[in-house]
């Protein structure tokens, strides 16, 4: 099986999916979540518009209203404030059978495999949006209080603050690249513990290739 590449620079690491499949394997992602949750808590966070939308979402554990308006409009004139909401991870990170592949999707994934490589359906059943952001925390309520105290303007400010104030921040792009930012140097080794079959040994670089 072709492995993911693993690059490290001080304070950040990048894991990139195999070129053949261009998808981070679901078995690997679930193992990474198990590794981290032995010591920390994980929450995915995203941007919504207005309290009504935020409150309609399931499993929200923290909300951070942002002060940035739209083209100079006050929040009440633009549908309410933008809000960063923190939720538990999607169930597919824990249950490989939560997502059912359509036949055409399975056919596409099989086509990408190298000759002779077995098709493992659970590698393709983690529900990943184009961009996914995950906070690694010890106390989500404390992080919520600090983020609200900072009166952040934009979602990019939330991402930057999480990467500095939490244990770490994970960003997954296009199902293929996982960027980890952290102050605690043990994070990348906790994440990849026992995953030699999926991840190449780390390559230390001056600057990540992202």
C-alpha atoms as a printed R data frame, in Angstrom:
    type eleno elety resid chain resno       x      y       z
1   ATOM     1    CA   UNK     A     1   0.000  0.000   0.000
2   ATOM     2    CA   UNK     A     2   1.305  3.424  -0.941
3   ATOM     3    CA   UNK     A     3   1.835  5.527   2.189
4   ATOM     4    CA   UNK     A     4   1.114  9.153   3.066
5   ATOM     5    CA   UNK     A     5   4.076 11.520   3.144
6   ATOM     6    CA   UNK     A     6   4.887 13.235   6.429
7   ATOM     7    CA   UNK     A     7   6.749 16.561   6.585
8   ATOM     8    CA   UNK     A     8   7.645 18.423   9.767
9   ATOM     9    CA   UNK     A     9   8.820 21.943  10.534
10  ATOM    10    CA   UNK     A    10   8.985 23.519  14.018
11  ATOM    11    CA   UNK     A    11   5.405 23.897  15.252
12  ATOM    12    CA   UNK     A    12   3.678 22.320  12.262
13  ATOM    13    CA   UNK     A    13   3.392 19.080  10.290
14  ATOM    14    CA   UNK     A    14   1.842 18.111   6.969
15  ATOM    15    CA   UNK     A    15   0.507 14.670   6.079
16  ATOM    16    CA   UNK     A    16  -0.341 14.250   2.390
17  ATOM    17    CA   UNK     A    17  -2.428 11.470   0.864
18  ATOM    18    CA   UNK     A    18  -0.847  8.990  -1.565
19  ATOM    19    CA   UNK     A    19  -0.709 10.391  -5.086
20  ATOM    20    CA   UNK     A    20  -2.514  7.350  -6.460
21  ATOM    21    CA   UNK     A    21  -5.715  7.785  -4.433
22  ATOM    22    CA   UNK     A    22  -5.421 11.470  -3.391
23  ATOM    23    CA   UNK     A    23  -7.542 10.689  -0.296
24  ATOM    24    CA   UNK     A    24  -6.396 10.383   3.314
25  ATOM    25    CA   UNK     A    25  -7.362  6.812   4.311
26  ATOM    26    CA   UNK     A    26 -10.348  6.570   6.625
27  ATOM    27    CA   UNK     A    27  -8.746  3.818   8.716
28  ATOM    28    CA   UNK     A    28  -5.804  6.132   9.356
29  ATOM    29    CA   UNK     A    29  -8.001  9.123  10.243
30  ATOM    30    CA   UNK     A    30 -10.044  7.096  12.731
31  ATOM    31    CA   UNK     A    31  -6.862  5.763  14.346
32  ATOM    32    CA   UNK     A    32  -5.522  9.318  14.622
33  ATOM    33    CA   UNK     A    33  -8.717 10.435  16.359
34  ATOM    34    CA   UNK     A    34  -8.414  7.516  18.818
35  ATOM    35    CA   UNK     A    35  -4.779  8.406  19.510
36  ATOM    36    CA   UNK     A    36  -5.575 12.042  20.263
37  ATOM    37    CA   UNK     A    37  -8.711 11.387  22.289
38  ATOM    38    CA   UNK     A    38  -6.754  9.283  24.755
39  ATOM    39    CA   UNK     A    39  -5.301 12.579  26.025
40  ATOM    40    CA   UNK     A    40  -7.331 15.465  24.599
41  ATOM    41    CA   UNK     A    41 -10.742 16.429  23.251
42  ATOM    42    CA   UNK     A    42 -11.424 17.143  19.582
43  ATOM    43    CA   UNK     A    43 -13.993 19.576  18.195
44  ATOM    44    CA   UNK     A    44 -14.583 20.544  14.593
45  ATOM    45    CA   UNK     A    45 -15.434 24.190  14.026
46  ATOM    46    CA   UNK     A    46 -17.003 26.115  11.180
47  ATOM    47    CA   UNK     A    47 -18.614 29.430  10.293
48  ATOM    48    CA   UNK     A    48 -22.374 30.064  10.288
49  ATOM    49    CA   UNK     A    49 -24.535 33.167   9.865
50  ATOM    50    CA   UNK     A    50 -26.672 34.243  12.807
51  ATOM    51    CA   UNK     A    51 -27.706 32.730  16.125
52  ATOM    52    CA   UNK     A    52 -30.757 31.017  14.652
53  ATOM    53    CA   UNK     A    53 -28.614 28.908  12.333
54  ATOM    54    CA   UNK     A    54 -26.066 28.230  15.077
55  ATOM    55    CA   UNK     A    55 -28.727 27.093  17.531
56  ATOM    56    CA   UNK     A    56 -30.340 24.829  14.926
57  ATOM    57    CA   UNK     A    57 -27.146 22.813  14.543
58  ATOM    58    CA   UNK     A    58 -26.744 19.638  16.549
59  ATOM    59    CA   UNK     A    59 -24.117 19.012  19.205
60  ATOM    60    CA   UNK     A    60 -22.805 22.599  19.419
61  ATOM    61    CA   UNK     A    61 -20.579 22.947  22.488
62  ATOM    62    CA   UNK     A    62 -19.218 26.483  21.992
63  ATOM    63    CA   UNK     A    63 -20.042 29.620  19.987
64  ATOM    64    CA   UNK     A    64 -17.813 32.606  19.180
65  ATOM    65    CA   UNK     A    65 -19.573 35.591  17.532
66  ATOM    66    CA   UNK     A    66 -17.322 37.541  15.187
67  ATOM    67    CA   UNK     A    67 -17.297 41.314  14.893
68  ATOM    68    CA   UNK     A    68 -16.495 41.619  11.180
69  ATOM    69    CA   UNK     A    69 -19.440 42.917   9.151
70  ATOM    70    CA   UNK     A    70 -20.314 42.545   5.457
71  ATOM    71    CA   UNK     A    71 -19.333 45.521   3.321
72  ATOM    72    CA   UNK     A    72 -19.564 47.820   6.281
73  ATOM    73    CA   UNK     A    73 -23.047 46.681   7.363
74  ATOM    74    CA   UNK     A    74 -23.884 46.190  10.997
75  ATOM    75    CA   UNK     A    75 -24.523 42.540  11.940
76  ATOM    76    CA   UNK     A    76 -28.280 43.069  12.398
77  ATOM    77    CA   UNK     A    77 -28.478 44.401   8.815
78  ATOM    78    CA   UNK     A    78 -26.665 41.423   7.286
79  ATOM    79    CA   UNK     A    79 -28.641 38.514   8.728
80  ATOM    80    CA   UNK     A    80 -26.990 38.431  12.110
81  ATOM    81    CA   UNK     A    81 -23.370 38.058  13.201
82  ATOM    82    CA   UNK     A    82 -21.042 35.486  11.746
83  ATOM    83    CA   UNK     A    83 -20.427 32.846  14.408
84  ATOM    84    CA   UNK     A    84 -17.725 30.235  14.770
85  ATOM    85    CA   UNK     A    85 -19.410 27.120  16.155
86  ATOM    86    CA   UNK     A    86 -17.577 24.196  17.757
87  ATOM    87    CA   UNK     A    87 -19.141 20.721  17.520
88  ATOM    88    CA   UNK     A    88 -18.262 17.120  18.220
89  ATOM    89    CA   UNK     A    89 -16.596 15.332  15.325
90  ATOM    90    CA   UNK     A    90 -18.832 13.874  12.630
91  ATOM    91    CA   UNK     A    91 -20.027 10.315  13.516
92  ATOM    92    CA   UNK     A    92 -18.168  8.883  10.502
93  ATOM    93    CA   UNK     A    93 -14.892  9.518  12.366
94  ATOM    94    CA   UNK     A    94 -15.980  6.780  14.761
95  ATOM    95    CA   UNK     A    95 -18.253  4.496  12.739
96  ATOM    96    CA   UNK     A    96 -16.880  3.186   9.401
97  ATOM    97    CA   UNK     A    97 -20.401  2.103   8.425
98  ATOM    98    CA   UNK     A    98 -22.042  5.490   9.050
99  ATOM    99    CA   UNK     A    99 -21.550  6.533   5.404
100 ATOM   100    CA   UNK     A   100 -22.649  4.263   2.554
101 ATOM   101    CA   UNK     A   101 -20.798  4.624  -0.742
102 ATOM   102    CA   UNK     A   102 -22.762  4.966  -3.949
103 ATOM   103    CA   UNK     A   103 -21.836  2.330  -6.583
104 ATOM   104    CA   UNK     A   104 -20.350  4.968  -8.898
105 ATOM   105    CA   UNK     A   105 -18.175  6.334  -6.066
106 ATOM   106    CA   UNK     A   106 -16.919  2.869  -5.184
107 ATOM   107    CA   UNK     A   107 -16.089  2.223  -8.838
108 ATOM   108    CA   UNK     A   108 -14.086  5.476  -9.003
109 ATOM   109    CA   UNK     A   109 -12.134  4.657  -5.843
110 ATOM   110    CA   UNK     A   110 -11.364  1.129  -7.055
111 ATOM   111    CA   UNK     A   111 -10.061  2.567 -10.327
112 ATOM   112    CA   UNK     A   112  -7.526  4.723  -8.446
113 ATOM   113    CA   UNK     A   113  -5.886  1.801  -6.654
114 ATOM   114    CA   UNK     A   114  -2.568  0.368  -7.728
115 ATOM   115    CA   UNK     A   115  -2.711 -3.074  -9.409
116 ATOM   116    CA   UNK     A   116  -3.217 -5.797  -6.828
117 ATOM   117    CA   UNK     A   117  -4.032 -3.398  -3.980
118 ATOM   118    CA   UNK     A   118  -7.188 -4.489  -2.108
119 ATOM   119    CA   UNK     A   119 -10.159 -2.118  -1.902
120 ATOM   120    CA   UNK     A   120 -10.903 -1.227   1.740
121 ATOM   121    CA   UNK     A   121 -14.305  0.446   1.794
122 ATOM   122    CA   UNK     A   122 -13.727  1.984   5.256
123 ATOM   123    CA   UNK     A   123 -10.914  4.105   3.794
124 ATOM   124    CA   UNK     A   124 -13.538  6.115   1.902
125 ATOM   125    CA   UNK     A   125 -16.329  6.515   4.448
126 ATOM   126    CA   UNK     A   126 -15.149  9.486   6.524
127 ATOM   127    CA   UNK     A   127 -17.361 12.442   5.574
128 ATOM   128    CA   UNK     A   128 -14.931 15.267   4.805
129 ATOM   129    CA   UNK     A   129 -15.931 18.689   3.439
130 ATOM   130    CA   UNK     A   130 -13.528 20.610   1.201
131 ATOM   131    CA   UNK     A   131 -12.137 22.278   4.320
132 ATOM   132    CA   UNK     A   132 -12.338 20.857   7.828
133 ATOM   133    CA   UNK     A   133 -10.921 22.499  10.940
134 ATOM   134    CA   UNK     A   134 -10.450 20.621  14.222
135 ATOM   135    CA   UNK     A   135  -9.355 22.075  17.562
136 ATOM   136    CA   UNK     A   136  -7.323 19.883  19.924
137 ATOM   137    CA   UNK     A   137  -8.225 21.068  23.428
138 ATOM   138    CA   UNK     A   138  -8.144 20.228  27.115
139 ATOM   139    CA   UNK     A   139 -11.014 22.563  28.122
140 ATOM   140    CA   UNK     A   140 -13.385 23.757  25.386
141 ATOM   141    CA   UNK     A   141 -15.238 26.164  27.698
142 ATOM   142    CA   UNK     A   142 -12.037 27.915  28.691
143 ATOM   143    CA   UNK     A   143 -11.073 28.221  25.025
144 ATOM   144    CA   UNK     A   144 -14.537 29.628  24.261
145 ATOM   145    CA   UNK     A   145 -14.171 32.277  26.965
146 ATOM   146    CA   UNK     A   146 -10.744 33.367  25.731
147 ATOM   147    CA   UNK     A   147 -11.822 33.495  22.074
148 ATOM   148    CA   UNK     A   148 -14.854 35.604  22.965
149 ATOM   149    CA   UNK     A   149 -12.691 37.927  25.061
150 ATOM   150    CA   UNK     A   150 -10.451 38.549  22.040
151 ATOM   151    CA   UNK     A   151 -13.426 39.885  20.000
152 ATOM   152    CA   UNK     A   152 -12.188 38.302  16.786
153 ATOM   153    CA   UNK     A   153 -13.295 39.758  13.461
154 ATOM   154    CA   UNK     A   154 -12.969 36.992  10.883
155 ATOM   155    CA   UNK     A   155 -12.935 33.197  10.740
156 ATOM   156    CA   UNK     A   156  -9.260 33.304   9.777
157 ATOM   157    CA   UNK     A   157  -8.643 35.017  13.128
158 ATOM   158    CA   UNK     A   158 -10.371 32.102  14.870
159 ATOM   159    CA   UNK     A   159  -8.138 29.591  13.101
160 ATOM   160    CA   UNK     A   160  -5.013 31.523  14.047
161 ATOM   161    CA   UNK     A   161  -6.133 31.927  17.658
162 ATOM   162    CA   UNK     A   162  -6.991 28.231  18.005
163 ATOM   163    CA   UNK     A   163  -3.566 27.234  16.674
164 ATOM   164    CA   UNK     A   164  -1.931 29.409  19.366
165 ATOM   165    CA   UNK     A   165  -4.262 28.974  22.350
166 ATOM   166    CA   UNK     A   166  -5.368 25.345  22.067
167 ATOM   167    CA   UNK     A   167  -3.139 22.280  22.246
168 ATOM   168    CA   UNK     A   168  -3.231 22.284  18.463
169 ATOM   169    CA   UNK     A   169  -5.231 22.841  15.311
170 ATOM   170    CA   UNK     A   170  -5.838 20.392  12.463
171 ATOM   171    CA   UNK     A   171  -6.857 21.553   8.991
172 ATOM   172    CA   UNK     A   172  -7.831 19.034   6.313
173 ATOM   173    CA   UNK     A   173  -8.028 20.321   2.739
174 ATOM   174    CA   UNK     A   174  -9.718 18.586  -0.213
175 ATOM   175    CA   UNK     A   175  -9.633 15.231   1.639
176 ATOM   176    CA   UNK     A   176  -5.939 15.006   0.763
177 ATOM   177    CA   UNK     A   177  -3.814 17.241   3.010
178 ATOM   178    CA   UNK     A   178  -3.736 17.402   6.789
179 ATOM   179    CA   UNK     A   179  -1.964 20.395   8.317
180 ATOM   180    CA   UNK     A   180  -1.296 20.218  12.044
181 ATOM   181    CA   UNK     A   181  -0.225 23.330  13.988
182 ATOM   182    CA   UNK     A   182   0.741 23.018  17.655
183 ATOM   183    CA   UNK     A   183   2.789 24.364  20.531
184 ATOM   184    CA   UNK     A   184   3.149 20.963  22.193
185 ATOM   185    CA   UNK     A   185   5.849 19.102  20.263
186 ATOM   186    CA   UNK     A   186   4.446 15.680  21.154
187 ATOM   187    CA   UNK     A   187   1.288 16.192  19.053
188 ATOM   188    CA   UNK     A   188   2.542 14.820  15.693
189 ATOM   189    CA   UNK     A   189   3.974 11.735  17.389
190 ATOM   190    CA   UNK     A   190   0.755 11.109  19.326
191 ATOM   191    CA   UNK     A   191  -1.220 11.481  16.083
192 ATOM   192    CA   UNK     A   192   0.884  8.993  14.120
193 ATOM   193    CA   UNK     A   193   1.540  6.446  16.894
194 ATOM   194    CA   UNK     A   194   1.129  2.919  15.522
195 ATOM   195    CA   UNK     A   195   0.469  4.121  11.974
196 ATOM   196    CA   UNK     A   196   3.664  2.982  10.242
197 ATOM   197    CA   UNK     A   197   1.575  1.087   7.680
198 ATOM   198    CA   UNK     A   198  -0.089  4.346   6.594
199 ATOM   199    CA   UNK     A   199   2.511  7.094   7.101
200 ATOM   200    CA   UNK     A   200   6.118  7.350   5.967
201 ATOM   201    CA   UNK     A   201   8.786  8.339   8.513
202 ATOM   202    CA   UNK     A   202   8.813 12.123   9.082
203 ATOM   203    CA   UNK     A   203  10.909 14.323   6.833
204 ATOM   204    CA   UNK     A   204  12.204 17.387   8.659
205 ATOM   205    CA   UNK     A   205  12.071 20.489   6.456
206 ATOM   206    CA   UNK     A   206  12.677 24.196   6.838
207 ATOM   207    CA   UNK     A   207   9.302 25.022   5.274
208 ATOM   208    CA   UNK     A   208   6.268 22.839   4.616
209 ATOM   209    CA   UNK     A   209   5.323 22.201   1.020
210 ATOM   210    CA   UNK     A   210   1.742 23.489   1.106
